[in-house]
């Protein structure tokens, strides 16, 4: 097992543990204000300090991890649930009008970044975590569709696929029974990468006020609240900033490690 996978898995597990633990316990109530204790630096009582309302930063980071993971997990799930079938269908009907329609639809979505999509959605439905999930999820659909189609196209010419066709299996059955299992490793690695990007996207949307709304903590909004007080209380920006960096770094390292571990060609090269 590679060092990247071990380090990335440890960092990702730490963030996941903090998020899960926040359902049952946090050092303080993340929404409780204590004005006399505002802007305290990290110490024995408040491990990560307090914000401008006297709220405990460590508790907010724990609940913020829960928010970020939930948004990213659902958004990537939307991308996988819709993008993978589209990619399989496009590969099965390569060169047809369906393939062209799916690929041009992907190009259309790629033309609008997730932030622009979020602005359009919130202009109609208002800001919130659900709309952030929809915006990030829509952006993930063409990513998984392209990855799936590209990997599936190389498989459709393989002998075992031709044998399945000779046996009378249809395109849908071949895609489900033979193509999908052979591209699953690639999808797992890409899913890890997209998960880290979704964490960043959620933080970015929250930073501009389009993500989770108060009183729900969000790492991006914590950064936005801290930008006018960096000189007075630098921990307000450092704590959520480091949390985002470590989470994204852990997921990227884990994705890189999974790629090395799951790719048989790389395993042969290492031996």
N, C-alpha and C positions, 0 to 999 in steps of 0.2 A: 504494500500500500504506500502511495507516494506521500511525501512530506506535505505537499500542497493540500491533499485531501484531508490529512490529519489536522493541520492548522485551520483550514477552512471549516471543517466539520466542528472543531472545538469552538470557534468563534460563533458560528451559526447556532450551535446548540446552546451556547450561553445566552444569546439573544432570545431564542425560543423559550428557554427556561424562564427568563425574566418575564416574558409575555404571559406564559402559562401561570406563573406564580402570582402575577398581578390579579388574576381572577379571585384568588383566595386571600392574598396578603400583600400589603405595601407598608413601608415604615410609618407613613402618615396618610391621611386622606388626601388624594391628589388634588381635590377641588377646594380643600379647606384653606381659607386665607388667614394669615397672621401678620397683620401690617407691622406691628412692632419688631417682628423678626425678618423683615424684608431685606433682600440683597445681602444675606449673610454668606460669607465664603464657605467652602467645604470644611467640615469639622466633624467632631465626634457625634453631635446630635443630628445634624443634617449632612449626610456623607457627601452629597454633591452640591450643598449650599441651598439657598432659597432664591426665588425670583422676586420681581418687584411687587408682588402681592403677598409675599411671605409663604408661598406654597413650596413644599418640599420637592426639589428637583429630581431626586432619586426616584421618588414615587411617580412623578410625571414621566420620567424616562421609561419606567417599567410599563405604565399604561400606554405611553406613546408607542412602545415596541409592539404592543398588542394591536394598536390601530394600524400601524404600518404593515405588519404581517398579514392582518385580515384583509386589508385593501389589496395588497400585492397578491396574496394567495387566490382570492376570488377573481381578480383581474386576469392573472395568468391562467386560471382555470377556464375562464371564458375564451381566452385565446386558443387553448388546447382543444376545448370542446367543439369549437366552430372551425378553427383553422386546420386541424388535422384531417377531418372528413373532407373539407374543400380541397386540400392538397392531394389526398388520395384519389378523389374524383377527377381532378385535373390530370393527374398522371395516368389514370386508367383510360381517360378519353383524350390523350395527348394529341395535339394538332386539331382537335375539333372545336366547334363553336363554344362548347362548355369550358374547355381549357382556356380559350381566349377570353371568355367572359370573366372567369375567376381571376386570371392574371391581371386583366385590365382593372378589375375591381380592387385588387391589391394595390396596384399603382395609384389608384385614386385615393385610397386611405393613406398610403405613404406620403402623399402630397400635403397632408395636413398633420402637423405634429400633435401629440397628445394634449399639449397645452391649448392649442387652437381649438381642438375638438371639445375640450373641457369648457372653454369660454363659450362656445356655441351652445353646449348642453345647459350650462348654468344660466345663460341668457334666457332660456326657455323655462327651465325647471328650478333654478336657484342653486346656490352652492351647497355642497354637502359631500359626505364620504361616498354615498351611493352613486352620485354623479361622477365622482372621481374614479370609482371602480369601472363605471361604464366607459368613460373616456380612455382609461388605460387598457381596459379589456378590448375595446375596438382596435386600438393600435397594435395589440398583440396578435390579433387574428391573422393579418397578412404575413406576419413573421413566421408563424407556425405553418401556414399554408405553403409558403415558399420553401421552407426547410423540408417539409414532408414531400412536396412534389419533386424537388431536386433529388432527394434520396430515393424516392420510389421509381423515378424514371430509369435509374441505372439498374434496378432490380427486374423491371419488366422484360428485359432481354435475357435474363438468366435462364438456364436450362430447367431449373425446378419450377419456374413460372410457366414455361412452355409446356412442361409435363402436366401441370394443373389444368391448363387450357385444353390440352388433348383429352384429359379425363372428363371434360364437360363442365368444369366449374366456371361460373360467370365472373365478371369483373369485380362486382361487389364482394363476392365470397373470397376471391383471390386476395383482394385488398385487405380484408379482415383477417384471413387465416394465414397468409404468407407474407404480404408486404408489411403490414403494421408491426408484427413481431420483430422483423428485421430492421426496422427504423426506430424501434423503441429506445435503444441506447442513445441514439442521436437526439431524440426528443427529450430524454431525461436531462442530458447535458444542456441543451438549449433552454429547457424549462428553468434550470438553475440560474442561467445567465439572465433570462428575462425576469426572473424573480428579483434579482438585484437591481435591474433597471426599473422595475415597478416600484421598489422601495424609494429609489431616487425620484421617480416621477411623482409619487405620492407626496414626498417631502417638498418638491418644487411646487406642486399645486397648492399644498397647504401654505407654503410661504407667501403665495400671492392671494391667499384667501379663498381658494376654490376647493379645498379639501375638507377634512373633518372640521366641524365648527365647535366653538366653545359650548360647554365646558370640557369636551373631550380633548385630552392632550394630543398633540401631534408634533413630531420633531421639527417639521418644516415651519409650523407656526411659532414654535419656541424660538427658532432662529430669527424669525421676523420680529418677534417681540423684543429680542435682545439687541437688535442692530443699533438702536439709539443709546444703548447703555454699555457698549463694549468697553469703553474706557473706564467706566465706574465699576462695573462688575463683569470682568471678562469670562467668568465661569458660566454666565448665562448663554453665551454663544459656544464656548468650548465643549460643554457637556453634550448638548444635542448634536453638535458638529462631529465630535468624536464618535458618538453612537452611530451616526449615519455612515461614517467612514469605516468603522470596524465591521458593521453589518454588511455593507457592500463588498468590502475586501474579503470577508469570510466567505460570502456566497460565490464570489469570482474565483477564489482559490479552490473552493470545493468543486465548482464546475470544471475548472482546469484539471483537478485531480481525478474527477469522475471520467473525463474524456480520456485521460491516460490509462485509467484502470479498465474502462469498458471497451476501448478500441483494441481489437486483437492484434493489429499490426504493430501498435506501440508496445504491447506486451512481448511480442516476439523480438522486437528490436532491443528491449531491455535485457532479455535473456541471452 
